[in-house]
Amino acid sequence: MNIRIICIGKLKESYWVNAVCEYSKRLSKYCTLTINELKEEKSPDNPSNAEKSAVIEAEGKSILKHIKKDTYVIALEILGKQLSSEALAEKLNKLGIEGKSDIAFIIGGSLGLSDEVLSRADFRLSFSKMTFPHQMMRIILLEQIYRSFKINKNETYHK
């Protein structure tokens, strides 16, 4: 299975980078993982609605350029469907059985995802109604993908 994380912004702090490296290493046993870090658009301190929309649209166009036609897209979106770890594992397993082996998870910028990206998504996933820093969300996502593979292989992993 090919898993791609398409995200806005680069990780700068070493602790986030180290966490991504650790989960990338763990996931290498189960899938091919690619992380596409895309440029975060500049925005003024107090952007107008038009400026916010321009940022969201520009980031959306950048995201869409990295999605292949046959890729199954899961957008991380606060209004998406919440799943348990077991349900996410089941979803990934079912996608593999259906022959959908190229999966992209999308993490938008601080202002969210464009309507065009959300329309392209095959599934909208919410981890919580709370807002998390995008750097942390990347780690949480990688951990849950790893946990999904462990669940699907009936391998032990801490709860």
Number of C-alpha atoms within 10 A of each C-alpha: 16 15 20 21 21 24 23 25 18 14 16 9 9 9 10 15 14 13 17 20 13 14 19 19 12 14 20 11 10 16 17 13 18 13 15 15 15 17 15 18 15 8 13 8 6 8 11 11 9 9 14 15 16 15 22 24 19 14 24 21 13 18 24 15 8 13 19 12 9 10 17 20 24 21 25 23 21 17 12 16 13 16 14 10 14 14 12 19 22 16 14 20 19 12 16 15 10 9 9 16 18 18 22 24 23 27 24 24 21 16 12 20 23 21 12 14 21 19 11 16 19 13 17 19 20 17 20 14 11 7 10 14 9 18 19 13 15 23 19 17 17 22 18 19 21 22 22 21 20 16 18 14 12 9 9 9 9 4 4
